[in-house]
Amino acid sequence: MKKILVVAPHADDESLGCGGTLLRHIENGDAVYWLLVTGMSSESGFTEQQMKTREAEITLVSQLYNFTERFELKLPPARLETLPKGDIVCAISNVIKEVEPEIVYTVYRNDAHSDHEIVFDALMSATKSFRYPFIKRVMAYETISETDFSMKPEDPGFRPNVFTNIEGYLDKKLEILSVYESEMGGFPFPRSPKAIKSLAYLRGVQSNCEAAEAFLLLKEIN
C-alpha cells in the first residue's frame, strides 16, 4: 500500500486533474489523502447557502472516492497572494508531516489562476527531500480551464511526460465531477463532460490507450 496525497487549490481541481488516477490508486489498495487548500467563508464574500452547498459537495466527493482522509486549510480563494507565503508553506507542511505520502500530485505552476502558482511554490518548499525523505515522487497535473488558458510569455506550455491509463475510470470521474454543479457547464465550456472526455481521449492517443490523464514529473527518487 502506498500513501498518496493530492493537493488541490480549489474543490474540483483534484478531479479535473487526476480523478481517474486517484480512483485507480484506490482500487489498487493505496491510501489516498485529499488536501484542499482554499475554502469558502463569509469573510471571502460567500453566502451561507453557497458555503452549505460547497460543504455538501466536498463531503459527497470524499465519499465517492472513498478517500482515507481529507484536510481543509480553508484559506481564502483568489486571495492567497494576500497571505504570508510562509504561513501557506507551514500549513501544507503540517499535512505532509502527518500523512508522510510517497507520491504527491499538485497543480501546474503556470496555470492561469494565481492560486495555482502560489500553491505550487508552497508545495515545493514542503516537499524538500532532505526534510521529507518519504516523498519519492512529485507530479503536476493539468487542470482544464486553467492550464490550457495560461498566456504567460515565459511558459513553454504543459509538456507531460507521464501518463496514466484511466479508460476504466473515466465515467466515474465524470460522475464525481457532476457533483460540482456550479463549476460544470455545457460544451464548449471547458469544464463540460464533452471537453473533459476529449482531453482524456487526446491524452490516450498520446499514450496508446483509450483514455488517459497526463502529468509532468517534477521529482522521482528510486
N, CA, C and O of each residue as an XYZ file, in Angstrom:
888
protein
N       0.831     -1.196      0.000
C       0.000      0.000      0.000
C       0.865      1.245      0.000
O       1.799      1.362      0.793
N       0.551      2.179     -0.896
C       1.257      3.446     -0.961
C       0.369      4.547     -0.396
O      -0.857      4.468     -0.467
N       0.998      5.569      0.162
C       0.271      6.744      0.619
C       0.367      7.813     -0.461
O       1.457      8.185     -0.896
N      -0.787      8.295     -0.879
C      -0.876      9.264     -1.960
C      -1.504     10.539     -1.412
O      -2.500     10.479     -0.691
N      -0.933     11.688     -1.746
C      -1.519     12.967     -1.364
C      -1.806     13.769     -2.620
O      -0.906     14.017     -3.423
N      -3.071     14.180     -2.794
C      -3.422     15.073     -3.892
C      -3.707     16.447     -3.311
O      -4.535     16.594     -2.412
N      -3.012     17.455     -3.833
C      -3.142     18.823     -3.350
C      -3.978     19.612     -4.350
O      -3.635     19.692     -5.529
N      -5.072     20.192     -3.876
C      -5.982     20.938     -4.737
C      -6.168     22.349     -4.192
O      -6.629     22.509     -3.062
N      -5.823     23.373     -4.961
C      -6.090     24.736     -4.504
C      -7.582     24.974     -4.262
O      -7.966     25.652     -3.309
N      -8.422     24.403     -5.144
C      -9.870     24.570     -5.039
C     -10.552     23.212     -5.213
O     -10.027     22.319     -5.878
N     -11.720     23.077     -4.610
C     -12.503     21.865     -4.803
C     -12.877     21.754     -6.280
O     -13.460     22.680     -6.844
N     -12.563     20.687     -6.874
C     -12.738     20.226     -8.262
C     -11.413     20.078     -8.991
O     -11.330     19.322     -9.959
N     -10.347     20.801     -8.538
C      -9.043     20.656     -9.194
C      -8.555     19.217     -9.150
O      -8.003     18.704    -10.124
N      -8.766     18.570     -8.004
C      -8.295     17.185     -7.838
C      -8.956     16.243     -8.835
O      -8.312     15.328     -9.348
N     -10.229     16.463     -9.107
C     -10.961     15.575    -10.010
C     -10.686     15.900    -11.466
O     -10.544     14.995    -12.289
N     -10.610     17.188    -11.793
C     -10.267     17.581    -13.153
C      -8.885     17.073    -13.535
O      -8.686     16.539    -14.627
N      -7.932     17.244    -12.624
C      -6.546     16.929    -12.951
C      -6.178     15.471    -12.887
O      -5.435     14.981    -13.737
N      -6.692     14.758    -11.882
C      -6.246     13.367    -11.723
C      -7.306     12.476    -11.084
O      -6.975     11.530    -10.369
N      -8.572     12.774    -11.339
C      -9.642     11.964    -10.755
C      -9.559     10.488    -11.107
O      -9.736      9.625    -10.247
N      -9.288     10.202    -12.374
C      -9.180      8.803    -12.785
C      -7.992      8.109    -12.158
O      -8.075      6.941    -11.777
N      -6.887      8.825    -12.051
C      -5.681      8.279    -11.427
C      -5.917      7.981     -9.957
O      -5.468      6.954     -9.449
N      -6.621      8.880     -9.269
C      -6.928      8.656     -7.855
C      -7.815      7.433     -7.681
O      -7.598      6.630     -6.773
N      -8.812      7.286     -8.544
C      -9.691      6.111     -8.484
C      -8.887      4.828     -8.715
O      -9.137      3.808     -8.073
N      -7.946      4.886     -9.613
C      -7.099      3.721     -9.878
C      -6.227      3.389     -8.671
O      -6.076      2.220     -8.315
N      -5.650      4.421     -8.037
C      -4.864      4.197     -6.820
C      -5.712      3.510     -5.747
O      -5.278      2.547     -5.115
N      -6.915      4.018     -5.560
C      -7.781      3.487     -4.504
C      -8.176      2.052     -4.800
O      -8.197      1.218     -3.895
N      -8.490      1.751     -6.051
C      -8.839      0.368     -6.414
C      -7.662     -0.571     -6.193
O      -7.848     -1.750     -5.893
N      -6.447     -0.043     -6.343
C      -5.242     -0.850     -6.127
C      -4.882     -1.002     -4.650
O      -3.900     -1.662     -4.310
N      -5.681     -0.385     -3.773
C      -5.446     -0.533     -2.342
C      -4.592      0.538     -1.715
O      -4.208      0.422     -0.552
N      -4.284      1.591     -2.471
C      -3.485      2.682     -1.910
C      -4.348      3.583     -1.028
O      -5.561      3.676     -1.214
N      -3.713      4.235     -0.079
C      -4.394      5.192      0.797
C      -4.243      6.576      0.177
O      -3.132      7.084      0.030
N      -5.370      7.179     -0.184
C      -5.338      8.479     -0.860
C      -5.888      9.557      0.064
O      -6.985      9.433      0.609
N      -5.103     10.617      0.227
C      -5.458     11.745      1.088
C      -5.670     12.980      0.218
O      -4.956     13.201     -0.761
N      -6.656     13.772      0.593
C      -7.022     14.966     -0.179
C      -6.742     16.205      0.654
O      -7.302     16.373      1.737
N      -5.872     17.075      0.145
C      -5.586     18.356      0.786
C      -6.226     19.464     -0.038
O      -5.800     19.737     -1.160
N      -7.233     20.090      0.514
C      -7.945     21.192     -0.127
C      -7.469     22.495      0.515
O      -7.692     22.721      1.704
N      -6.823     23.338     -0.259
C      -6.136     24.497      0.296
C      -7.086     25.647      0.620
O      -7.005     26.218      1.707
N      -7.978     25.998     -0.296
C      -8.883     27.126     -0.070
C     -10.273     26.636      0.317
O     -10.603     25.460      0.164
N     -11.073     27.563      0.820
C     -12.437     27.228      1.196
C     -13.297     28.473      1.285
O     -12.806     29.567      1.563
N     -14.569     28.295      1.050
C     -15.499     29.422      1.110
C     -15.682     29.884      2.551
O     -15.652     29.090      3.491
N     -15.873     31.194      2.694
C     -16.163     31.772      4.011
C     -16.923     33.063      3.798
O     -16.884     33.647      2.715
N     -17.609     33.504      4.825
C     -18.329     34.773      4.735
C     -17.352     35.934      4.582
O     -17.664     36.934      3.935
N     -16.168     35.797      5.180
C     -15.148     36.844      5.067
C     -14.678     37.019      3.619
O     -14.235     38.096      3.220
N     -14.786     35.928      2.841
C     -14.374     35.977      1.435
C     -15.529     36.354      0.516
O     -15.375     36.373     -0.705
N     -16.682     36.651      1.100
C     -17.796     37.137      0.305
C     -18.816     36.103     -0.124
O     -19.654     36.380     -0.982
N     -18.759     34.908      0.460
C     -19.702     33.855      0.086
C     -20.901     33.848      1.028
O     -20.785     34.179      2.208
N     -22.047     33.466      0.486
C     -23.264     33.411      1.288
C     -23.317     32.125      2.093
O     -22.584     31.174      1.822
N     -24.184     32.112      3.074
C     -24.368     30.914      3.887
C     -24.804     29.734      3.032
O     -24.360     28.605      3.246
N     -25.674     29.998      2.061
C     -26.148     28.923      1.192
C     -25.024     28.380      0.316
O     -24.918     27.167      0.131
N     -24.192     29.253     -0.220
C     -23.054     28.808     -1.022
C     -22.112     27.933     -0.205
O     -21.622     26.913     -0.689
N     -21.866     28.332      1.021
C     -20.962     27.564      1.875
C     -21.549     26.200      2.219
O     -20.830     25.201      2.230
N     -22.849     26.150      2.499
C     -23.503     24.883      2.808
C     -23.493     23.953      1.601
O     -23.251     22.753      1.731
N     -23.756     24.518      0.428
C     -23.745     23.709     -0.801
C     -22.365     23.143     -1.079
O     -22.224     21.968     -1.415
N     -21.344     23.987     -0.936
C     -19.983     23.519     -1.212
C     -19.537     22.465     -0.210
O     -18.883     21.494     -0.592
N     -19.872     22.633      1.048
C     -19.501     21.639      2.055
C     -20.170     20.302      1.759
O     -19.561     19.247      1.938
N     -21.420     20.343      1.305
C     -22.119     19.107      0.944
C     -21.444     18.453     -0.264
O     -21.321     17.229     -0.322
N     -21.011     19.267     -1.224
C     -20.326     18.735     -2.405
C     -19.013     18.066     -2.006
O     -18.705     16.964     -2.460
N     -18.247     18.740     -1.158
C     -16.952     18.202     -0.730
C     -17.137     16.885      0.023
O     -16.382     15.936     -0.185
N     -18.128     16.833      0.883
C     -18.398     15.604      1.640
C     -18.769     14.459      0.717
O     -18.273     13.343      0.873
N     -19.653     14.734     -0.260
C     -20.081     13.688     -1.187
C     -18.928     13.227     -2.065
O     -18.772     12.030     -2.303
N     -18.125     14.155     -2.544
C     -16.965     13.791     -3.365
C     -16.011     12.904     -2.579
O     -15.498     11.919     -3.110
N     -15.773     13.243     -1.324
C     -14.903     12.420     -0.472
C     -15.439     10.996     -0.352
O     -14.678     10.029     -0.389
N     -16.748     10.882     -0.209
C     -17.379      9.572     -0.076
C     -17.307      8.779     -1.376
O     -17.073      7.571     -1.357
N     -17.509      9.455     -2.507
C     -17.482      8.768     -3.798
C     -16.087      8.226     -4.120
O     -15.947      7.153     -4.708
N     -15.072      8.975     -3.732
C     -13.704      8.481     -3.911
C     -13.336      7.454     -2.846
O     -12.531      6.553     -3.086
N     -13.928      7.600     -1.684
C     -13.522      6.818     -0.515
C     -12.094      7.175     -0.097
O     -11.255      6.303      0.128
N     -11.843      8.498      0.000
C     -10.544      8.969      0.455
C     -10.278      8.474      1.881
O     -11.197      8.336      2.688
N      -9.026      8.215      2.164
C      -8.631      7.822      3.520
C      -8.889      8.961      4.499
O      -9.356      8.738      5.616
N      -8.583     10.186      4.069
C      -8.818     11.356      4.909
C      -8.721     12.608      4.043
O      -8.010     12.623      3.038
N      -9.431     13.647      4.435
C      -9.293     14.930      3.749
C      -8.892     16.004      4.749
O      -9.269     15.969      5.920
N      -8.122     16.952      4.252
C      -7.660     18.086      5.047
C      -8.123     19.362      4.350
O      -7.964     19.503      3.137
N      -8.690     20.279      5.109
C      -9.156     21.545      4.552
C      -8.484     22.700      5.288
O      -8.723     22.909      6.477
N      -7.648     23.443      4.579
C      -6.974     24.585      5.180
C      -7.873     25.808      5.234
O      -7.674     26.692      6.067
N      -8.874     25.864      4.339
C      -9.873     26.946      4.320
C      -9.236     28.327      4.168
O      -9.702     29.292      4.774
N      -8.188     28.428      3.372
C      -7.594     29.722      3.061
C      -8.470     30.433      2.029
O      -9.201     29.767      1.295
N      -8.419     31.755      1.954
C      -9.344     32.498      1.079
C      -9.044     32.290     -0.410
O      -7.927     32.550     -0.855
N     -10.024     31.828     -1.175
C      -9.791     31.619     -2.612
C      -9.593     32.937     -3.351
O     -10.228     33.946     -3.042
N      -8.693     32.902     -4.338
C      -8.372     34.075     -5.166
C      -7.772     35.224     -4.354
O      -7.727     36.369     -4.803
N      -7.311     34.885     -3.143
C      -6.681     35.913     -2.295
C      -5.439     35.362     -1.597
O      -4.978     35.939     -0.612
N      -4.905     34.277     -2.084
C      -3.738     33.679     -1.430
C      -2.540     34.621     -1.453
O      -1.677     34.557     -0.578
N      -2.489     35.501     -2.462
C      -1.355     36.427     -2.546
C      -1.359     37.448     -1.411
O      -0.365     38.140     -1.195
N      -2.469     37.544     -0.690
C      -2.543     38.485      0.436
C      -1.990     37.878      1.724
O      -1.836     38.581      2.722
N      -1.692     36.586      1.707
C      -1.209     35.896      2.895
C       0.306     35.765      2.859
O       0.878     35.660      1.774
N       0.976     35.768      4.007
C       2.411     35.479      4.026
C       2.670     34.080      3.471
O       2.046     33.110      3.901
N       3.585     33.982      2.523
C       3.845     32.683      1.900
C       4.308     31.656      2.931
O       4.019     30.466      2.803
N       5.023     32.120      3.947
C       5.486     31.205      4.986
C       4.349     30.529      5.717
O       4.464     29.372      6.122
N       3.241     31.252      5.890
C       2.086     30.652      6.559
C       1.473     29.541      5.716
O       1.030     28.525      6.251
N       1.445     29.732      4.396
C       0.897     28.710      3.499
C       1.813     27.491      3.485
O       1.351     26.350      3.534
N       3.112     27.749      3.418
C       4.087     26.641      3.444
C       3.945     25.841      4.729
O       3.949     24.611      4.696
N       3.822     26.515      5.842
C       3.703     25.848      7.139
C       2.447     24.990      7.205
O       2.491     23.857      7.684
N       1.334     25.525      6.727
C       0.074     24.777      6.760
C       0.149     23.518      5.912
O      -0.322     22.457      6.322
N       0.741     23.636      4.730
C       0.886     22.462      3.855
C       1.886     21.478      4.457
O       1.672     20.266      4.417
N       2.968     21.996      5.008
C       3.991     21.130      5.614
C       3.422     20.302      6.754
O       3.797     19.141      6.922
N       2.528     20.878      7.535
C       1.929     20.135      8.651
C       1.160     18.917      8.160
O       1.179     17.863      8.795
N       0.481     19.071      7.020
C      -0.245     17.932      6.439
C       0.739     16.899      5.894
O       0.558     15.697      6.084
N       1.776     17.375      5.218
C       2.806     16.471      4.687
C       3.410     15.629      5.811
O       3.583     14.419      5.663
N       3.725     16.268      6.920
C       4.323     15.554      8.053
C       3.370     14.521      8.639
O       3.794     13.441      9.050
N       2.085     14.851      8.676
C       1.113     13.918      9.243
C       0.866     12.723      8.337
O       0.779     11.590      8.811
N       0.754     12.966      7.041
C       0.423     11.890      6.094
C       1.649     11.053      5.741
O       1.559      9.830      5.636
N       2.794     11.711      5.558
C       4.023     11.064      5.067
C       3.762     10.344      3.739
O       3.959      9.133      3.639
N       3.321     11.089      2.724
C       2.997     10.456      1.441
C       4.240     10.028      0.676
O       5.306     10.630      0.798
N       4.078      8.984     -0.109
C       5.136      8.561     -1.020
C       5.020      9.293     -2.350
O       6.027      9.628     -2.973
N       3.781      9.539     -2.783
C       3.510     10.208     -4.057
C       2.651     11.433     -3.798
O       1.683     11.374     -3.039
N       3.008     12.545     -4.431
C       2.248     13.788     -4.282
C       1.849     14.290     -5.675
O       2.673     14.364     -6.586
N       0.577     14.626     -5.812
C       0.065     15.248     -7.038
C      -0.292     16.700     -6.731
O      -0.911     16.987     -5.707
N       0.099     17.610     -7.618
C      -0.204     19.016     -7.402
C      -0.506     19.688     -8.733
O      -0.409     19.066     -9.791
N      -0.874     20.974     -8.672
C      -1.204     21.719     -9.880
C       0.062     22.169    -10.607
O       1.165     22.135    -10.061
N      -0.129     22.585    -11.841
C       0.950     23.101    -12.678
C       1.184     24.577    -12.337
O       0.231     25.348    -12.223
N       2.427     24.956    -12.178
C       2.741     26.302    -11.687
C       2.242     27.415    -12.604
O       1.839     28.472    -12.119
N       2.261     27.202    -13.900
C       1.938     28.273    -14.838
C       0.473     28.323    -15.246
O       0.138     28.914    -16.273
N      -0.406     27.711    -14.455
C      -1.837     27.815    -14.723
C      -2.284     29.271    -14.674
O      -1.615     30.120    -14.086
N      -3.428     29.544    -15.301
C      -3.927     30.918    -15.368
C      -4.314     31.473    -13.997
O      -4.218     32.678    -13.768
N      -4.748     30.606    -13.090
C      -5.213     31.062    -11.772
C      -4.026     31.297    -10.847
O      -3.175     30.423    -10.680
N      -3.975     32.485    -10.246
C      -2.846     32.834     -9.375
C      -2.742     31.906     -8.168
O      -1.637     31.660     -7.685
N      -3.862     31.385     -7.669
C      -3.816     30.462     -6.538
C      -2.986     29.233     -6.860
O      -2.311     28.691     -5.984
N      -3.029     28.787     -8.114
C      -2.291     27.584     -8.503
C      -0.784     27.819     -8.410
O      -0.039     26.962     -7.933
N      -0.352     28.978     -8.867
C       1.076     29.306     -8.785
C       1.547     29.346     -7.332
O       2.615     28.827     -7.011
N       0.763     29.955     -6.466
C       1.140     30.092     -5.066
C       1.165     28.736     -4.365
O       2.083     28.448     -3.597
N       0.162     27.910     -4.630
C       0.121     26.573     -4.023
C       1.291     25.732     -4.514
O       1.905     25.007     -3.732
N       1.601     25.821     -5.795
C       2.739     25.068     -6.344
C       4.034     25.456     -5.627
O       4.789     24.591     -5.184
N       4.279     26.749     -5.519
C       5.522     27.204     -4.883
C       5.593     26.770     -3.418
O       6.644     26.356     -2.931
N       4.464     26.872     -2.731
C       4.443     26.467     -1.324
C       4.703     24.973     -1.186
O       5.415     24.537     -0.282
N       4.121     24.199     -2.087
C       4.310     22.748     -2.015
C       5.755     22.362     -2.298
O       6.274     21.428     -1.685
N       6.411     23.062     -3.213
C       7.807     22.750     -3.494
C       8.664     22.941     -2.243
O       9.611     22.191     -2.005
N       8.323     23.943     -1.459
C       9.042     24.146     -0.200
C       8.725     23.055      0.810
O       9.544     22.737      1.672
N       7.535     22.487      0.697
C       7.086     21.476      1.658
C       7.392     20.055      1.208
O       6.944     19.099      1.843
N       8.148     19.898      0.124
C       8.500     18.550     -0.345
C      10.010     18.399     -0.548
O      10.455     17.556     -1.327
N      10.789     19.215      0.153
C      12.239     19.096      0.044
C      12.689     17.732      0.558
O      12.285     17.298      1.636
N      13.520     17.072     -0.221
C      13.894     15.691      0.087
C      14.644     15.547      1.400
O      14.502     14.533      2.084
N      15.443     16.551      1.764
C      16.226     16.409      2.999
C      15.359     16.578      4.239
O      15.754     16.172      5.333
N      14.186     17.170      4.078
C      13.259     17.306      5.207
C      12.168     16.240      5.196
O      11.664     15.842      6.247
N      11.812     15.788      4.006
C      10.698     14.839      3.858
C      11.154     13.657      2.993
O      10.698     13.502      1.861
N      12.045     12.833      3.526
C      12.654     11.762      2.720
C      11.666     10.681      2.278
O      11.983      9.884      1.395
N      10.485     10.645      2.875
C       9.500      9.628      2.497
C       8.846      9.939      1.148
O       8.250      9.053      0.536
N       8.950     11.186      0.679
C       8.370     11.547     -0.622
C       9.285     11.068     -1.738
O      10.441     11.481     -1.823
N       8.766     10.203     -2.585
C       9.566      9.609     -3.655
C       9.170     10.100     -5.042
O       9.932      9.950     -5.998
N       7.986     10.683     -5.152
C       7.539     11.130     -6.477
C       6.607     12.332     -6.325
O       5.685     12.323     -5.509
N       6.869     13.370     -7.131
C       6.008     14.554     -7.159
C       5.658     14.834     -8.611
O       6.541     14.912     -9.465
N       4.363     14.985     -8.891
C       3.908     15.218    -10.257
C       2.886     16.338    -10.305
O       2.087     16.510     -9.384
N       2.923     17.096    -11.389
C       1.944     18.156    -11.618
C       0.893     17.667    -12.599
O       1.212     17.083    -13.635
N      -0.362     17.913    -12.260
C      -1.457     17.542    -13.164
C      -1.942     18.779    -13.921
O      -1.655     19.910    -13.531
N      -2.674     18.549    -14.998
C      -3.239     19.669    -15.748
C      -4.694     19.864    -15.345
O      -5.420     18.901    -15.094
N      -5.107     21.128    -15.288
C      -6.464     21.472    -14.891
C      -7.141     22.178    -16.056
O      -6.871     23.351    -16.316
N      -8.009     21.479    -16.749
C      -8.695     22.080    -17.885
C      -9.439     23.330    -17.419
O     -10.113     23.313    -16.389
N      -9.312     24.407    -18.183
C      -9.833     25.751    -17.908
C      -8.808     26.619    -17.188
O      -9.029     27.820    -17.027
N      -7.708     26.049    -16.757
C      -6.628     26.820    -16.127
C      -5.292     26.588    -16.840
O      -4.648     27.540    -17.281
N      -4.883     25.330    -16.951
C      -3.603     25.009    -17.596
C      -3.616     25.432    -19.059
O      -2.628     25.965    -19.564
N      -4.732     25.194    -19.738
C      -4.820     25.472    -21.168
C      -5.112     26.945    -21.478
O      -5.122     27.336    -22.646
N      -5.350     27.770    -20.441
C      -5.615     29.183    -20.667
C      -4.480     30.075    -20.175
O      -4.637     31.294    -20.096
N      -3.363     29.486    -19.850
C      -2.214     30.280    -19.428
C      -1.612     31.002    -20.629
O      -1.396     30.402    -21.682
N      -1.345     32.291    -20.461
C      -0.744     33.087    -21.540
C       0.559     33.733    -21.089
O       0.977     34.749    -21.644
N       1.204     33.141    -20.080
C       2.449     33.717    -19.588
C       3.541     33.529    -20.648
O       3.797     32.403    -21.074
N       4.181     34.616    -21.073
C       5.166     34.518    -22.159
C       6.300     33.545    -21.864
O       6.836     32.916    -22.776
N       6.665     33.421    -20.590
C       7.789     32.542    -20.242
C       7.392     31.077    -20.135
O       8.254     30.216    -19.958
N       6.096     30.780    -20.239
C       5.613     29.407    -20.055
C       5.780     28.605    -21.339
O       5.223     28.984    -22.369
N       6.537     27.501    -21.307
C       6.693     26.676    -22.512
C       5.466     25.825    -22.805
O       5.410     25.125    -23.816
N       4.478     25.893    -21.904
C       3.291     25.062    -22.071
C       3.419     23.772    -21.282
O       4.523     23.332    -20.960
N       2.273     23.169    -20.975
C       2.258     21.911    -20.224
C       2.745     20.802    -21.138
O       2.093     20.484    -22.133
N       3.884     20.213    -20.810
C       4.501     19.169    -21.646
C       4.607     17.891    -20.833
O       5.642     17.631    -20.220
N       3.549     17.089    -20.820
C       3.515     15.902    -19.958
C       4.520     14.837    -20.376
O       4.812     14.649    -21.557
N       5.036     14.151    -19.366
C       5.962     13.044    -19.634
C       5.580     11.781    -18.855
O       6.321     10.798    -18.860
N       4.425     11.814    -18.189
C       3.880     10.640    -17.508
C       2.384     10.573    -17.822
O       1.683     11.584    -17.766
N       1.910      9.382    -18.149
C       0.502      9.198    -18.478
C      -0.060      8.022    -17.681
O       0.615      7.013    -17.481
N      -1.306      8.169    -17.230
C      -1.998      7.087    -16.533
C      -3.219      6.678    -17.334
O      -4.058      7.510    -17.679
N      -3.311      5.384    -17.630
C      -4.463      4.842    -18.346
C      -5.681      4.888    -17.423
O      -5.678      4.264    -16.362
N      -6.730      5.630    -17.825
C      -7.931      5.741    -16.981
C      -9.185      5.273    -17.723
O     -10.295      5.675    -17.374
N      -9.016      4.422    -18.748
C     -10.180      4.043    -19.544
C     -11.256      3.354    -18.710
O     -12.433      3.419    -19.064
N     -10.891      2.705    -17.629
C     -11.887      2.058    -16.776
C     -12.434      2.974    -15.693
O     -13.263      2.561    -14.883
N     -11.964      4.231    -15.679
C     -12.318      5.138    -14.586
C     -12.901      6.474    -15.068
O     -13.294      7.308    -14.252
N     -12.955      6.673    -16.367
C     -13.386      7.957    -16.898
C     -14.841      8.263    -16.556
O     -15.162      9.391    -16.180
N     -15.719      7.280    -16.679
C     -17.131      7.508    -16.372
C     -17.328      7.883    -14.903
O     -18.124      8.766    -14.585
N     -16.608      7.215    -14.016
C     -16.703      7.518    -12.585
C     -16.152      8.910    -12.302
O     -16.692      9.633    -11.465
N     -15.083      9.288    -12.990
C     -14.526     10.631    -12.841
C     -15.569     11.674    -13.216
O     -15.731     12.669    -12.510
N     -16.270     11.459    -14.308
C     -17.295     12.405    -14.749
C     -18.475     12.431    -13.785
O     -19.071     13.482    -13.551
N     -18.807     11.280    -13.232
C     -19.880     11.220    -12.237
C     -19.525     12.066    -11.017
O     -20.363     12.800    -10.492
N     -18.288     11.957    -10.576
C     -17.850     12.732     -9.417
C     -17.832     14.221     -9.742
O     -18.252     15.039     -8.924
N     -17.351     14.576    -10.925
C     -17.314     15.986    -11.302
C     -18.712     16.593    -11.389
O     -18.879     17.791    -11.162
N     -19.703     15.790    -11.711
C     -21.068     16.301    -11.813
C     -21.599     16.781    -10.468
O     -22.577     17.526    -10.415
N     -20.953     16.355     -9.375
C     -21.345     16.822     -8.041
C     -21.118     18.324     -7.922
O     -21.877     19.020     -7.248
N     -20.066     18.824     -8.583
C     -19.757     20.253     -8.542
C     -20.630     20.992     -9.561
O     -20.134     21.442    -10.594
N     -21.896     21.114     -9.279
C     -22.843     21.658    -10.251
C     -22.482     23.076    -10.698
O     -22.604     23.398    -11.880
N     -22.047     23.913     -9.784
C     -21.761     25.309    -10.133
C     -20.467     25.467    -10.927
O     -20.229     26.522    -11.515
N     -19.635     24.438    -10.950
C     -18.354     24.503    -11.650
C     -18.413     23.925    -13.061
O     -17.541     24.196    -13.886
N     -19.434     23.137    -13.331
C     -19.556     22.470    -14.629
C     -20.491     23.255    -15.542
O     -21.255     24.098    -15.073
N     -20.433     22.984    -16.828
C     -21.286     23.662    -17.789
C     -21.406     22.854    -19.062
O     -20.838     21.767    -19.178
N     -22.148     23.390    -20.014
C     -22.323     22.717    -21.290
C     -21.235     23.091    -22.276
O     -20.677     24.186    -22.211
N     -20.934     22.184    -23.188
C     -19.924     22.428    -24.222
C     -20.332     23.639    -25.068
O     -21.506     23.771    -25.413
N     -19.372     24.541    -25.416
C     -17.911     24.420    -25.333
C     -17.279     24.964    -24.051
O     -16.096     25.301    -24.059
N     -18.029     25.058    -22.954
C     -17.432     25.433    -21.682
C     -16.341     24.420    -21.342
O     -16.570     23.217    -21.472
N     -15.147     24.874    -20.905
C     -14.039     23.938    -20.677
C     -14.371     22.817    -19.697
O     -14.016     21.661    -19.926
N     -15.059     23.163    -18.597
C     -15.395     22.134    -17.616
C     -16.763     21.524    -17.960
O     -17.723     21.624    -17.196
N     -16.810     20.910    -19.100
C     -18.001     20.200    -19.557
C     -17.628     18.745    -19.788
O     -16.472     18.451    -20.091
N     -18.575     17.831    -19.654
C     -18.255     16.417    -19.871
C     -17.596     16.151    -21.220
O     -16.659     15.357    -21.309
N     -18.082     16.813    -22.270
C     -17.515     16.588    -23.601
C     -16.062     17.037    -23.673
O     -15.223     16.336    -24.239
N     -15.758     18.210    -23.100
C     -14.379     18.715    -23.125
C     -13.449     17.834    -22.293
O     -12.320     17.557    -22.696
N     -13.927     17.403    -21.146
C     -13.108     16.551    -20.273
C     -12.845     15.203    -20.924
O     -11.731     14.681    -20.864
N     -13.883     14.637    -21.552
C     -13.702     13.377    -22.279
C     -12.722     13.563    -23.434
O     -11.867     12.710    -23.671
N     -12.848     14.671    -24.148
C     -11.983     14.919    -25.300
C     -10.522     14.990    -24.887
O      -9.653     14.443    -25.566
N     -10.249     15.665    -23.770
C      -8.871     15.745    -23.278
C      -8.362     14.360    -22.895
O      -7.215     14.016    -23.183
N      -9.213     13.567    -22.247
C      -8.814     12.212    -21.854
C      -8.503     11.358    -23.083
O      -7.554     10.574    -23.073
N      -9.299     11.510    -24.138
C      -9.056     10.739    -25.367
C      -7.782     11.211    -26.059
O      -7.028     10.398    -26.595
N      -7.535     12.536    -26.051
C      -6.302     13.056    -26.632
C      -5.089     12.516    -25.891
O      -4.124     12.080    -26.518
N      -5.127     12.540    -24.557
C      -4.006     12.003    -23.792
C      -3.889     10.492    -23.993
O      -2.794      9.935    -23.922
N      -5.016      9.837    -24.244
C      -4.975      8.413    -24.562
C      -4.264      8.152    -25.881
O      -3.468      7.219    -25.987
N      -4.548      8.972    -26.884
C      -3.872      8.850    -28.179
C      -2.362      8.997    -28.016
O      -1.579      8.292    -28.653
N      -1.971      9.934    -27.144
C      -0.541     10.189    -26.948
C       0.163      9.059    -26.195
O       1.389      8.954    -26.226
N      -0.613      8.226    -25.527
C      -0.012      7.160    -24.718
C      -0.528      5.773    -25.092
O      -0.359      4.817    -24.336
N      -1.160      5.670    -26.268
C      -1.581      4.385    -26.825
C      -2.579      3.644    -25.938
O      -2.439      2.447    -25.687
N      -3.588      4.376    -25.470
C      -4.672      3.733    -24.732
C      -5.967      4.491    -25.018
O      -5.950      5.520    -25.693
N      -7.073      3.989    -24.512
C      -8.374      4.577    -24.807
C      -8.526      5.971    -24.190
O      -8.991      6.894    -24.860
N      -8.143      6.129    -22.941
C      -8.264      7.412    -22.245
C      -7.168      7.503    -21.187
O      -6.803      6.500    -20.573
N      -6.655      8.696    -20.982
C      -5.539      8.853    -20.044
C      -5.572     10.219    -19.384
O      -6.234     11.144    -19.855
N      -4.841     10.324    -18.281
C      -4.530     11.599    -17.647
C      -3.038     11.823    -17.759
O      -2.254     10.875    -17.715
N      -2.644     13.087    -17.906
C      -1.251     13.419    -18.177
C      -0.647     14.216    -17.031
O      -1.324     15.002    -16.367
N       0.648     13.992    -16.818
C       1.348     14.642    -15.706
C       2.738     15.087    -16.144
O       3.325     14.547    -17.082
N       3.236     16.078    -15.442
C       4.620     16.497    -15.592
C       5.383     16.010    -14.361
O       5.122     16.451    -13.242
N       6.317     15.104    -14.580
C       7.113     14.568    -13.482
C       8.087     15.627    -12.998
O       8.920     16.108    -13.766
N       7.985     15.991    -11.726
C       8.841     17.019    -11.126
C      10.001     16.422    -10.350
O      11.095     16.986    -10.321
N       9.758     15.280     -9.720
C      10.789     14.646     -8.917
C      10.503     13.156     -8.818
O       9.352     12.746     -8.667
N      11.549     12.352     -8.904
C      11.409     10.916     -8.665
C      12.689     10.394     -8.036
O      13.783     10.615     -8.556
N      12.548      9.703     -6.919
C      13.690      9.157     -6.198
C      13.495      7.650     -6.074
O      12.519      7.187     -5.483
N      14.416      6.903     -6.627
C      14.332      5.435     -6.595
C      15.296      4.860     -5.557
O      15.365      3.642     -5.387
